[in-house]
């Protein structure tokens, strides 16, 4: 069974969804039959390497809300993450472009370290306040995981794996994926949103029991959309 998960590093619901999926795998009786591939998805492909304003200011300007309303949104997201064992620090988070980070995840996949790279980048962005659009930061994080330094530098100084990132995004568009996280099992059944672990277990069971034309479980509000809503 092959599970593909489209998500972005700069997506709090994607990190929550990752934890819930991990819990689902722990509870799934055939987890040894499951392979997982993380697929690239950029919520804001045109983002600069670093945003000028902090997250709350960006949210308030984007949606025309007050800064306090934006802070309240972040507080609710922080509480949700905490229930999954995650510490979100929106006061530290530095928004920026994630394209190079996705290319590093493809490099990590070639070294059987894709999940570890995804985890490290999400924690760096959402917990540690690292600038994930900065090549020097990305190089340091990748080397922490033991990826070959020559390959890391090659990726960050060239367009290596750019086609793979774009291919993931084209596939997402073909499948009608406009919000993340989005889980696809065997290209047959999908689920949009950070569903609770129990529902993700049922998704796996349903996929194993049958091989239907691709269908999508009802979306939740627990997604980040390409227009930035939901985050």
N, C-alpha and C positions, 0 to 999 in steps of 0.2 A: 504494500500500500504506500502510495506516494502522496505526501501532503505538501502543497506549495502554499507559502504564506506571503502575500504581498503586503509590504509595510514600509514605513519611512522611519528613519532614526529620530527625526524631530517630530514625533507623534506620540503624545503621552498615552493615548488609548492603545497604540501598538505595543507599548511596553507592558501595559496591563494585560493585553491579549496574549502576549508571550508567556507571562506567568500563568495565566489561566489555561493555556494550551499545555504547558508543562505539567500542570496539575492533572489535566485530562489524560495525558499520556501515562502518568503514574497510576491512574485508576483504570486504564484500559487493559483488558485482559490479553490483548494481542499486540502490545506495544512493541514487542521484538520484531514485528513484521512491518513497522512503520519507518519510512525514511522521510526526512524533512528537508525542503529546500526553501531558503529565504529568497524572495523575489524583490527586485528593486521597484520603488514607487516614490516619486518626488511630489510632495504636496505643493511645493512652490519652486518649480524649476528655474525661475528667474530671480530667486533670492540672491542677494550679494553674499560674499564670503562671511560678512558679519553685519547684522542689522545695527543701525545707529541707536535704536531705542531698546529699552528692556521689553520683556514679554507683555507686561501689563499695559504699557503705553501702546505697543503694537496692536494688541487686542482692542483697546478702547478706540483707537483711531480707525481700525479696520471696520468695526461694527457700529461706530457712533455711540458707544456707551460711555459711561463715566469710568474713570480709572478705578473707583471703588468697586463698581460692578465687575470689572475685569479681574480685580484682585479676588473678589468673591468666587468667580468662576475657577480661578486657579486653586483657591482653597478647597473647593469641592473636589476638584481633580486630585489634589494632594491627599485628601481623606480617602478617596477611592483607592488610590495607589497603596496607601498604608495598609489597607485591609488585605492587599495581596503581598505584603512584605516588602514593598518598595518605598524608598524615600525620594520624593520629588522636591527639588529646590528651585522653584521658578524664580526666586529672588536672585539666584546665581546664573540661571540658564542664559546662554548667549546665542540667539537665533542666527542662522546662516544657511548657506547652500549645502546640500547633502550629496551632490553628485559624486564627488571624489570619494566620499565615505562609502557609497554604494559600490564603487569600483574596487575599493579595498575588500569589501565583503566577497566579491567575486574572486579576488586573489586568494583570500582565506579559504574559500571553497576548494580551490585547487590543492590545498594543503590539509584538507579535512579539519578545518578550524572555522568553518563558516558561522556556526552558532556562537562560538566563543567571541568572534569578532563582532557579531551583531550585538551580543550582550554588552561587550566592552564599550561600544560606541553609544549605545542607549544610556548606559550608566554614566558615561562621560558627559553626555549632553544634559540629561534630566536630573542627575544627582550632583555631579561635580563641577558644573559650570564651565566645562571645556568648550573651546571654540572648534566645532567639528568641521567648519569650512576652511580651517587653516591647515595647509600642507604639513607644517612642522609639527603641529599637534597630532595630526593623523599618523605621521611617521612614527612618532613616539609611542602612540597607543598600539600600533601594529607591531612594533618591535617588542613591546611588553609581552605580547602573546607568542613571541618567538618566530614570527614570520621572517623569511630570509631578507636581510637588510638590502641586498642588491635588488631584489624583486620589488620590495616596497618602494624604494627610491625610483625604480624604473616606472612603476605604475603612476606615481605622483608627478613625474616629470614628463610623461607622455600621455597619449590618449588610450593606453592599454585598458581593456575591458569596457571602454565606452560603448562599443557596439552591443555588448552583453547587457548593459544597463538599459539601453534604448530598446533592445529586443524584449526585455521583461516588461517595459512600459507599453510597448505596442501590443503585447499579448494581453496585458491588463485591459487595454482599450477594446480589444477584440472580444474579451469576455464580459465587457460591460462593467468593469471595476472602476468606480469613481470615488470610492471612500475606502479607507483602511483602518484596521487590519481586515484582510479578506483571506479566508481559508478555502482552498480548493483541494478536494481529495480525488485523485486518479482522473482529473479532468472530467469528472462525472457529477460531482455534487459540491456545492459551495455554501459558505456562510459568511455574511457580511457583519462585521462588528466584533467587539471583545465579549463574546458570549460567555456566560458562566461555564466553569469546567464541566459541569454535569451535562450541559447541552452539547459541548464539544465532544464529549465521550459518545453521546448518542449519534452525533454526526459520523464519527468513525465507525460505529456499529452499523449504521444504516448503509454506509458506503461498502462495508465488507459483505453485507447481506445481499446487496444487489448492485447492478451496474446500469443505473438509469441514464437517460440523456441528461446533460448538465442541468442542474436545478440549483436554486439558491435559497437557503433558509432565510426566513424573515429577518430583515436588517434590524439592528438595534440602534439606539441613539448613541451608542458607545463607539463612535467612529470619528476619524478626522477626514474631512472632505477636501477635494482639490481646491475649493474656494476658501479653505481654512476653517470652515464652520465645524463645530463639534469639538474644537480644541481650546 
